[in-house]
Amino acid sequence: MIMMDFEWVAIAMGDVTWISLAFLLGFLVRVIGLPPLVGFLATGFVLNFMGFASGETLQKLADLGITLLLFTVGLKLDLKVLLKPQVWAVTTFHIGSVIALFGVIIFALATLGAPLFSTLDLTTSIILAFALSFSSTVFVVKSLEQKGEMKSLHGRIAIGILVMQDLAAVAFLAISSGKIPSLWALSLFLLIPLRPLFHQLLQKTGHGELLILYGLVLALGGAELFEIVGVKDDLGALIMGVLISTHPKSVEMAKSMLGFKDLFLVGFFLSIGMSGELSLEALVIGILLVPFVFIKSALFFTLMTRFQLRARTSLLATLNLTNYSEFGLIVAAIGVANGWMDPEWLVVIAIALSLSFVIAAPLNKFDDRLYSRFRPFWSRFQRKKRLQDDLLLNTRGSTIAIFGMGRVGSGAYDRMREAHGETVVGVDFNAETVKKHVATGRKVLYGDPSDADFWEKIEKDHSISLVMLALPNLQANLNALEQLREITFPGRIAAIARYSDEEERLRQAGATAVFNVYTEAGTGFADHVEAQQQA
């Protein structure tokens, strides 16, 4: 028993060293404007080069990270999005096209006897092309969360495509492993009538630690349940998230579990870099694979515009998907385990994956700027007939626009309408939020405040004189302010902040007034009490 304790101490100490190095490199990478996950991947490669192997604790963190990631994706998933041809048809055509194109190129290199390719036959060439067809769920979810765009149209389209890709990967894993689900797998359908019970328990968990524990029980319990009956465990976590996604508290649960998910995903990114021995040959091939990610992007953009999405929506969704995927590593790992391909291919894909993140990070950071600057070029691909929920916003002559109709935005809307009448309009990029507000009698429109096309329209009619930004995070507010600067908006701009350091950044970006929702909440509370007392 004492020996076991010492073994765990040794494992923990080793992993603490790795995590410390991950923090250092993640911090340095963040300073230069890249997401910290690029630094985490770099940490894995550095440790791999130094001869370190992944520890037990680190691997458990990695597994938990993926499970919780898929659970939180399920929490935010709108099943109606998956039924849109812009999702299922685009995904199907894209995977088929990438497999055909990349498969031919890989098999041609194998026929020519290129290093590392020479051992591949037609079947393994197709499997490798299949692995390269995916985009990273981890990267896209992190990117959309940081910009507060999970509920935007391009965000929902990107997430829907990723879920379809993940389902294809799960199907491949089930088939390739030769593991047939047991007859007990049919009992999983009983989870559907149990959904009201899950909702009732969620309603009664409160807002503290029980809410987080319930989320862990659903995610890990769902994964274990699916594994027991012979179905991929991560699919279980995803399904459990979907089952409670329609409950109003699902959003709160997702936010509560965000820190846990991010912590565990550090282990996942570290483990990617430590997945195999790094060689010059693997490094060169991994680098040469990176430009092919733009072929995937061109296919995505073309398909989305053909399915009646606006050029901007198509571009932003495409830029999110401009990368390789961790699921590609999982598919390749199955190929290695079955002896279909050389283990070095794991390292090759890990290198290509890491470098694709380095490219995708700045592309996503400046996505609206890329669209604005080259808008005439992107618009050439746009079809005249477009989806009803992807049309340009019409503010209907309003003079006050409130962007972000959450709790703060809704309160601001009611107060401004009380003072100024029907000249106030609310704007939100969550279609469900818009429907709820419209049902209560508010004039709320579906739109994106970082949309250059929308601001160009505002510039032409000059009906808006006051913009109030109540968007979900700092980056979303900064993106909207950038668009306002582009059109030299002459009116007043007010924005909310949550921390003191955000106030200065918002003012520097062009906000004429900044309201700190935390520090001002006390003042508002006191004013309310005084008003009630005087009444």
C-alpha positions in Angstrom: 0.0 0.0 0.0 2.9 2.4 0.9 4.6 1.4 -2.4 1.5 2.4 -4.3 1.4 5.8 -2.6 5.0 6.4 -3.6 4.2 5.4 -7.2 1.4 7.9 -7.4 3.6 10.6 -5.9 6.2 10.0 -8.6 3.5 10.1 -11.3 2.0 13.3 -9.9 5.4 15.0 -9.6 6.3 14.2 -13.2 3.0 15.5 -14.5 3.2 18.6 -12.3 6.5 19.4 -14.1 4.9 19.0 -17.5 1.9 21.1 -16.6 4.2 23.9 -15.3 6.0 23.9 -18.6 2.6 23.9 -20.4 1.7 27.0 -18.4 4.9 28.8 -19.3 4.7 28.0 -23.1 0.9 28.6 -23.1 1.5 32.0 -21.5 4.3 33.0 -23.9 2.1 31.9 -26.9 -0.8 33.9 -25.6 1.4 37.0 -25.4 2.1 36.9 -29.1 -1.7 36.5 -29.9 -2.0 32.8 -30.4 -4.4 30.5 -28.4 -2.7 28.9 -25.4 -3.4 25.4 -26.8 -0.7 26.0 -29.4 1.7 26.3 -26.4 0.4 23.1 -24.9 1.0 21.2 -28.1 4.5 22.7 -28.2 5.1 21.5 -24.7 4.2 17.9 -25.7 6.7 18.0 -28.6 9.4 19.5 -26.3 8.9 16.8 -23.7 8.8 14.1 -26.4 12.1 15.3 -27.8 13.6 15.2 -24.3 12.6 11.6 -24.0 9.6 11.9 -21.6 6.6 9.7 -21.8 3.0 10.5 -20.9 2.1 9.6 -17.3 -1.0 7.9 -16.0 -2.4 11.1 -14.5 -1.9 13.0 -17.7 -3.6 10.4 -19.8 -6.6 10.4 -17.5 -6.8 14.2 -17.8 -6.7 13.8 -21.6 -9.6 11.3 -21.6 -11.7 13.3 -19.2 -11.1 16.4 -21.3 -12.4 14.8 -24.5 -15.4 13.3 -22.6 -16.4 16.7 -21.0 -15.8 18.5 -24.3 -18.3 16.3 -26.2 -20.7 16.6 -23.2 -20.6 20.4 -23.4 -21.0 20.3 -27.2 -24.1 18.2 -26.6 -25.4 20.8 -24.1 -25.2 23.5 -26.8 -26.3 21.4 -29.7 -29.4 22.3 -31.6 -30.6 19.1 -33.3 -32.6 21.1 -35.8 -29.3 22.4 -37.1 -28.1 18.9 -38.0 -31.2 18.5 -40.2 -30.3 21.5 -42.4 -28.8 20.6 -45.7 -26.2 23.3 -45.0 -24.9 20.9 -42.4 -25.5 17.2 -43.3 -25.2 17.7 -47.1 -22.1 19.9 -46.8 -20.4 17.5 -44.5 -21.2 14.5 -46.6 -20.0 16.1 -49.9 -16.9 17.5 -48.1 -15.8 14.2 -46.6 -16.4 12.4 -49.9 -14.5 15.0 -51.9 -11.5 15.1 -49.5 -11.2 11.3 -49.3 -11.3 11.1 -53.1 -8.8 13.9 -53.7 -6.4 13.3 -50.8 -6.7 9.5 -51.3 -5.5 9.7 -54.9 -2.6 11.9 -54.0 -1.5 9.7 -51.1 -1.8 6.5 -53.1 0.2 8.1 -56.0 3.0 9.0 -53.5 2.8 5.4 -52.2 3.1 4.0 -55.8 6.1 6.3 -56.4 7.8 4.9 -53.3 8.0 8.2 -51.3 9.4 7.8 -47.8 6.8 6.7 -45.3 4.2 6.4 -48.0 5.6 3.3 -49.6 4.0 1.0 -47.1 0.5 2.3 -47.8 -1.9 0.5 -50.1 -5.1 1.9 -51.6 -7.2 1.0 -48.5 -4.8 2.6 -46.0 -4.4 5.6 -48.3 -8.2 6.1 -48.1 -8.1 5.7 -44.3 -5.4 8.3 -44.0 -7.3 10.7 -46.3 -10.4 10.1 -44.1 -8.3 11.0 -41.0 -7.2 14.3 -42.7 -10.8 15.2 -43.7 -11.9 16.2 -40.1 -11.6 19.6 -38.5 -10.9 20.1 -34.8 -13.8 20.2 -32.4 -11.5 21.3 -29.6 -10.1 24.2 -31.5 -13.4 25.4 -33.0 -15.4 25.2 -29.7 -12.6 27.1 -27.9 -12.4 29.7 -30.6 -16.2 30.3 -30.7 -16.4 30.4 -26.9 -13.7 33.0 -26.7 -15.4 35.3 -29.2 -18.9 34.6 -27.8 -20.1 33.2 -31.1 -21.4 29.8 -30.2 -25.0 30.8 -31.0 -24.2 32.7 -34.1 -25.3 31.3 -37.4 -21.8 30.6 -38.6 -21.0 29.1 -35.2 -24.0 26.8 -35.3 -23.2 25.7 -38.8 -19.5 25.0 -37.9 -20.5 23.0 -34.8 -23.2 21.1 -36.7 -20.6 20.1 -39.3 -18.1 19.0 -36.6 -20.8 16.9 -34.9 -21.5 15.2 -38.2 -17.8 14.5 -38.7 -17.5 13.2 -35.1 -20.4 10.8 -35.7 -18.6 9.6 -38.9 -15.4 9.1 -36.8 -17.3 7.2 -34.1 -18.9 4.9 -36.8 -15.4 4.2 -38.2 -14.1 3.4 -34.8 -16.9 1.0 -34.1 -16.5 -0.8 -37.5 -12.7 -0.9 -37.5 -12.4 -2.3 -34.0 -14.6 -5.2 -35.0 -16.5 -4.6 -31.8 -20.2 -5.2 -32.4 -22.6 -3.5 -29.9 -24.4 -6.0 -27.7 -28.2 -6.5 -27.8 -28.3 -4.4 -24.6 -27.3 -1.4 -26.7 -31.0 -1.2 -27.7 -31.8 -0.4 -24.1 -30.1 3.0 -24.7 -33.2 4.2 -26.4 -34.8 4.1 -22.9 -32.8 7.2 -22.2 -35.3 9.2 -24.3 -38.3 8.6 -22.1 -36.1 9.2 -19.0 -35.4 12.7 -20.3 -38.1 14.4 -18.1 -36.4 12.8 -15.0 -33.0 14.2 -16.0 -34.6 17.6 -16.5 -36.3 17.4 -13.1 -33.1 16.6 -11.3 -31.3 19.4 -13.1 -34.0 21.8 -12.0 -33.5 20.8 -8.3 -29.7 20.9 -8.2 -29.5 24.6 -7.5 -26.6 26.8 -8.7 -23.6 25.5 -6.8 -21.4 22.4 -6.5 -24.3 20.1 -7.0 -24.8 21.5 -10.5 -21.2 20.7 -11.4 -21.4 17.2 -9.9 -24.6 16.4 -11.7 -22.9 17.4 -15.0 -19.9 15.1 -14.2 -22.3 12.3 -13.4 -24.2 12.7 -16.7 -21.0 13.0 -18.8 -19.0 10.3 -17.2 -22.0 8.1 -16.4 -23.2 8.3 -19.9 -19.8 7.5 -21.3 -19.5 4.4 -19.0 -23.0 3.3 -19.9 -22.4 3.4 -23.6 -19.0 1.6 -23.2 -20.7 -1.2 -21.2 -23.1 -2.1 -24.0 -20.3 -1.9 -26.7 -20.9 1.6 -28.0 -18.2 4.3 -28.1 -18.0 6.0 -24.7 -17.5 9.5 -25.9 -20.8 9.2 -28.0 -22.5 8.6 -24.6 -21.3 11.8 -23.2 -22.5 13.7 -26.3 -25.9 12.1 -26.2 -26.4 12.9 -22.5 -25.6 16.5 -23.2 -28.1 16.5 -26.0 -30.8 15.0 -23.8 -30.7 18.0 -21.4 -29.8 20.7 -23.9 -33.3 22.0 -24.1 -33.5 22.7 -20.3 -33.0 26.4 -19.5 -30.3 25.5 -16.9 -28.2 23.7 -19.5 -26.4 27.0 -20.4 -25.6 27.5 -16.7 -24.3 24.0 -16.4 -22.1 24.5 -19.4 -20.6 27.6 -17.9 -20.1 26.0 -14.5 -18.1 23.1 -16.1 -16.1 25.3 -18.4 -13.1 25.5 -16.0 -13.0 21.7 -15.5 -13.2 21.0 -19.2 -10.4 23.5 -20.0 -8.1 22.0 -17.3 -8.6 18.5 -18.5 -8.0 19.5 -22.1 -4.5 20.6 -21.2 -3.7 17.0 -20.7 -5.1 16.1 -24.1 -3.0 18.7 -25.9 0.1 17.6 -24.0 -0.5 14.0 -24.9 -0.8 14.8 -28.6 2.7 16.2 -28.7 4.0 13.1 -26.9 2.2 10.6 -29.2 5.3 9.2 -30.9 9.0 9.7 -31.6 9.8 12.8 -33.6 12.0 12.3 -36.7 13.1 14.6 -39.5 11.1 12.6 -42.0 7.9 12.9 -40.0 8.6 16.6 -39.5 9.0 17.3 -43.2 5.9 15.3 -44.2 3.8 17.0 -41.4 4.9 20.4 -42.7 4.1 19.5 -46.3 0.6 18.4 -45.3 -0.3 21.9 -43.9 -1.0 23.7 -47.2 -3.6 21.0 -48.0 -5.8 22.4 -45.3 -6.6 25.3 -47.6 -8.0 22.8 -50.1 -10.4 21.6 -47.4 -11.3 25.3 -46.7 -11.9 26.0 -50.4 -14.3 23.0 -50.6 -16.1 24.2 -47.4 -16.6 27.7 -48.7 -17.8 26.6 -52.1 -20.3 24.1 -50.7 -21.7 26.5 -48.2 -22.3 29.3 -50.7 -23.9 26.7 -53.0 -26.3 25.9 -50.2 -27.5 29.5 -50.1 -25.4 30.7 -47.2 -24.2 34.3 -47.4 -20.5 34.9 -48.3 -19.7 36.2 -44.8 -21.4 33.3 -43.0 -19.7 30.8 -45.3 -16.3 32.4 -44.8 -16.4 32.7 -41.0 -17.6 29.1 -40.7 -14.9 28.0 -43.1 -12.1 29.8 -41.2 -13.2 28.0 -38.0 -12.9 24.7 -39.8 -9.5 25.5 -41.4 -7.5 22.9 -39.4 -6.9 19.3 -38.9 -8.5 17.3 -36.1 -7.7 15.4 -33.0 -10.1 12.8 -34.3 -7.7 12.3 -37.2 -5.1 11.2 -34.6 -7.7 8.8 -33.2 -8.4 7.3 -36.6 -4.7 7.0 -37.3 -4.2 5.4 -33.9 -6.7 2.7 -34.9 -4.7 2.1 -38.2 -1.5 1.8 -36.2 -3.1 -0.6 -33.6 -4.3 -2.8 -36.4 -1.0 -2.8 -38.2 -2.3 -1.0 -41.2 0.2 1.9 -41.1 3.5 2.9 -39.6 3.4 4.5 -36.0 5.2 7.5 -37.4 2.0 8.6 -39.1 0.7 9.5 -35.6 3.6 12.0 -35.3 3.1 13.3 -38.8 -0.6 14.0 -38.2 0.2 15.6 -34.8 2.7 17.9 -36.4 0.2 18.9 -39.2 -2.5 19.3 -36.6 -0.3 21.6 -34.5 0.8 23.8 -37.4 -2.8 24.0 -38.7 -3.7 25.5 -35.3 -0.9 28.1 -35.7 -2.4 29.1 -39.1 -6.0 28.9 -38.0 -5.6 31.0 -34.8 -4.8 34.4 -36.5 -7.3 33.7 -39.4 -10.1 33.3 -36.8 -8.8 36.3 -34.8 -9.1 38.6 -37.8 -12.0 36.8 -39.6 -14.2 39.9 -39.8 -11.3 42.0 -41.0 -10.5 39.5 -43.7 -14.1 39.6 -44.9 -14.4 43.4 -44.8 -11.1 43.9 -46.7 -11.8 41.5 -49.5 -15.6 41.7 -49.5 -16.0 42.2 -53.3 -14.0 39.0 -53.9 -16.0 36.8 -51.4 -19.3 38.2 -52.6 -18.7 36.8 -56.1 -19.4 33.4 -54.7 -22.7 34.3 -53.0 -25.9 33.2 -54.6 -28.8 35.6 -55.1 -31.2 33.3 -53.3 -30.2 32.9 -49.6 -31.6 31.4 -46.5 -34.3 33.3 -44.7 -32.2 33.4 -41.4 -29.1 34.6 -43.3 -30.5 37.8 -44.8 -29.2 41.3 -44.1 -30.7 43.0 -41.0 -33.2 45.8 -41.4 -33.4 48.1 -38.4 -36.7 49.5 -39.5 -35.8 53.2 -38.9 -34.8 52.7 -35.2 -32.4 55.2 -33.6 -31.2 53.1 -30.6 -29.8 49.6 -31.1 -28.9 47.3 -28.3 -26.7 44.4 -29.3 -26.9 41.3 -27.1 -30.3 40.5 -25.6 -29.2 38.6 -22.5 -30.1 39.7 -19.0 -28.2 43.0 -19.2 -29.3 43.8 -22.7 -33.0 42.9 -22.0 -33.0 45.2 -18.9 -31.4 48.0 -21.0 -34.0 47.5 -23.8 -36.9 47.8 -21.4 -35.5 50.9 -19.8 -34.7 52.6 -23.1 -38.1 51.8 -24.6 -39.8 53.2 -21.5 -37.8 56.5 -22.0 -37.7 56.7 -25.8 -40.6 54.6 -27.1 -40.6 52.2 -30.1 -37.5 53.7 -31.6 -35.4 51.1 -29.7 -34.4 47.8 -31.4 -32.7 44.8 -29.9 -30.3 42.6 -31.9 -29.0 39.1 -31.1 -27.4 36.3 -33.1 -29.2 33.5 -31.2 -32.3 32.7 -33.2 -34.1 31.1 -30.2 -33.4 34.2 -28.0 -34.9 36.4 -30.7 -38.0 34.3 -30.9 -38.5 34.4 -27.1 -38.2 38.2 -27.0 -40.5 38.7 -30.0 -43.1 36.5 -28.2 -43.0 38.9 -25.2 -43.6 41.9 -27.5 -40.1 43.3 -27.8 -38.8 44.5 -31.2 -35.8 42.2 -31.5 -34.1 41.2 -34.7 -31.7 38.4 -35.6 -28.3 39.8 -36.6 -24.5 39.8 -35.9 -22.9 43.0 -34.6 -19.6 42.1 -36.2 -21.1 41.8 -39.6 -19.5 44.3 -42.0 -22.5 44.1 -44.4 -24.9 45.2 -41.6 -22.7 48.2 -40.7 -22.4 49.2 -44.3 -26.2 49.4 -44.4 -26.2 51.5 -41.2 -23.6 53.8 -42.7 -25.9 54.5 -45.7 -29.1 55.4 -43.8 -27.6 56.8 -40.6 -30.7 56.0 -38.6 -28.9 54.7 -35.6 -27.6 57.4 -33.3 -26.9 55.3 -30.2 -25.3 51.8 -30.0 -25.3 49.9 -26.8 -23.1 46.8 -26.7 -24.2 44.2 -24.2 -22.4 41.2 -25.8 -21.4 38.1 -23.9 -17.6 38.8 -23.7 -14.9 41.4 -24.3 -13.8 40.1 -27.7 -17.3 40.3 -29.1 -17.6 43.9 -28.0 -14.2 44.7 -29.4 -15.2 43.1 -32.8 -18.3 45.3 -33.0 -16.3 48.4 -32.1 -13.9 47.7 -34.9 -16.7 47.6 -37.4 -18.0 50.9 -36.0 -14.6 52.4 -36.5 -14.5 51.1 -40.1 -17.6 53.1 -41.0 -16.6 56.1 -38.8 -19.9 55.8 -36.9 -20.8 59.4 -35.7 -23.1 58.4 -32.9 -22.6 57.4 -29.2 -21.4 54.0 -28.3 -21.9 52.4 -24.9 -20.4 49.1 -23.9 -20.5 46.8 -20.8 -17.4 45.5 -19.1 -17.0 42.8 -16.4 -13.5 43.6 -15.1 -11.6 46.9 -14.6 -8.9 46.1 -17.2 -11.6 45.7 -19.8 -12.9 49.2 -19.3 -9.7 50.9 -20.6 -9.5 48.5 -23.6 -13.1 49.3 -24.6 -12.5 53.1 -24.3 -9.4 52.8 -26.4 -11.4 50.8 -29.0 -13.9 53.7 -29.4 -16.5 53.3 -26.7 -17.8 56.7 -25.5 -19.2 55.2 -22.3 -18.4 52.0 -20.4 -20.5 50.4 -17.7 -19.0 47.8 -15.4 -21.8 45.4 -14.6 -20.3 44.3 -11.3 -19.2 47.6 -9.8 -22.3 49.4 -10.9 -24.6 46.6 -9.7 -24.2 47.8 -6.1 -25.0 51.4 -7.1 -28.1 50.3 -9.0 -29.2 48.2 -6.0 -28.9 51.1 -3.6 -30.7 53.5 -6.0 -33.5 51.0 -6.3 -33.9 50.7 -2.5 -33.9 54.5 -2.1 -36.5 54.9 -4.8 -38.7 52.3 -3.2 -38.3 54.0 0.2 -39.3 57.4 -1.2 -42.3 55.9 -2.9 
